[in-house]
Amino acid sequence: MSPLALLCAAAIAHPALAQERAAHPLDTVRVTSRSDAELATSTRSVEVITRADLERRAARSLADVLTVALGADAQQRSPAQADLGLRGSTYNQVVILVDGVRVSDVQSGHYALDLAVPVGMIERIEILRGTGSALYGSDAIGGVVNIVTRSDTSFAELATRVGSFGGTSGRAALGSASGGTSFRLGADVDRSSGHRADTDYRIVQARAAAERSLGSARLAANVGLGARQFGAADFYSPYPSYETTRSTTADVRVRAPLASRVSLEGVVHTRRHSDVFTLKRDDPAFYQNTHLSWQSGAEGTVRFAATERFRVAAGSELLDARLKSARLGDHDERREAAFVEATAGRPGGAIVDAGLRGDWSSVVGSFASPSVAASIPIGSVMQLRASSGRGFRAPDWTERFYKDPSNVGDSTLSVERFTAHEVGARIFPVGWASADVALFERHATELIDWARPTGSTSTTPWRTMNFAAATYRGLEAAVRVPDLAGVDWTLRGSGLHLGASTAEGITGKYALRPLTRTLGASAATREVRGAALTVDALRTRRSGEADHFALDARVDQRVGGMRLSLELLNLTNESYLDVAGKPVAPRSMFFGLEWRAK
């Protein structure tokens, strides 16, 4: 492993950070730690997108919201489908969770954002940047994104929106409690004729949740449904394709104290995902693929608070995944994992967090993922942190078995292996400003990507292969100045350098095309007589491409219990190519109306 020389110089904290943690505790999901997420948060790069952030952003989809997150790369084909990467990773190298339960698809990361969570049911989004295999096993290379659903029990909302490209959407959400049981229901629908031919879509999502105390234990159950029908012209190959997907999720979880310092958390969960892909929309007989994947699992974690400054968590996971496919064949995989993690320290002081996870797969065998992280305060204005870990990713079923006229998989692919390191700092010199800076390195071997000879024609198929090695080195920085002249300001930027050893004359489709530079600014005014304005500006550069600039804005006006909104996307009418190699959506406009019970 090549030596890492990383340095750090700023961060995001100050008194507002402590307030944010209190308002949005991470222990619901433990995205950074299983033993003590509140302490371990200071040792890793974490960002929280709150419900207030979601409500005031100009966005057509969840991917639009994630685009402005530091280190995120949401490559959209349309609001119906997007690939999400973090820190230069591909769509297959990020784990997606909902309330801490893995919903990443074992068939392909293209389905990672095929969620069953209505927008009105999202409480916040937690983003862990950096390798997380010691917590979540395979795929957590670039990071982990966890969508936390609402836990409040008294709300009622209705909203609708209309705008460009024949876009119409509506949503409803309701929360109530009766007889010691709380209920939450939500649904939304979104449809559009598409910003170019054969990119029309219809999306429906619904979710129901119930929660009840049983003595000292807490029992919760969730069920969700997501349905997508969308034109997929040129999404994966140069054809006017069409795709229909269905996602059904369910989980039951329990939390209970076992003793004064010992607690148990358990969850059983299942996810069923179906996909019907028609290569030529008007000629299904030419080529049509159907997939049905079903993954079910269970997880148990025991937490022990030995002292105020030392906590330990240990547990295990089981996962059974099955695939039935007309083109990929029928496959199944069993996964087992055991983990242990310990955190020592106290808030405001030095903290050390160490973990070890062992994974076993019936397909690819065993792998161990250790991690260690630490943070230390420097006076009252700075907190330094450092972390190191090892990760892996097994090739998915699509990469191993898929075949169509434009894409050919390879059943002999090896497992990707990674080591990752980071140093960073949070600086909060004054009460009205804070900063966060991180330097990181990730070294990969046996990197998987779809590739073909450089200069090939569009009819030459992409084939999966293992590259020899790749090293990603990057810098991330964010500065926040809240309430300056009545405006909350956020400045963010990142730079990434990729060094890859590949066969000469080979072009990669995903892994070798990361964002290499981003520079963004967000400004959100406070409400003045019910009016508020949010502006997001983002300049990005992708490997091998020129800079792209995006400017979005949203204006809100409250009138009693109603809120009117005007969203303007791509105000500069920037023209560049999306991940499918086709023009992104031009300038667009949407009008919204929302009602909330007081």
ABEGO torsion letter per residue (X at the ends): XBBBBBBBABBBBEAAAAAAAAABBAAAAGAABAABAAAAAAABBBBBBBAAAAAABBBABAAAAAAABBGBBBBBABAABBBBBBGGBBAAABBBBBGGBBABBAABAAAAABBABBAAABABBBBBBEBAAAAAEBGBAAEBBBBBBBABABBBBBBBBBEBGGBBBBBBBBBBBBGGBBBBBBBBBBBBAEABBGABBBBBBBBBBBBBBBEABBBBBBBBBBBBBBBABGAABBBBBBBBBBBBBBBBBBBBBABAABBBBBBBBBBBBBBBBBABAABAAABBBBBBBBBBBBBBBBBBBABAABBBBBBBBBBBBBBBBAAAEBBBBBBBBBBBBBBBEBBGBBBBBBBBBBBBBAAAEBBBBBBBBBBBBBEAABBBBBBBBBBBBBBBAAAAABBBAABBBBAABBBBBBBBBBBBBBBBABAABBBBBBBBBBBBBGBBBBBBBBGBBAABBBBBBBBABBBBBBBBBBBBBBGBGGBBBBBBBBBBBBBBBBBBGBBBAAAAABBABBBBBBBBBBBBGGBBBBBBBBBBBBBGBBBBBBBBBBBBBBBEABBBBBBBBGAAGBBBBBAAGBBBBBBBBBBBBBBBBX
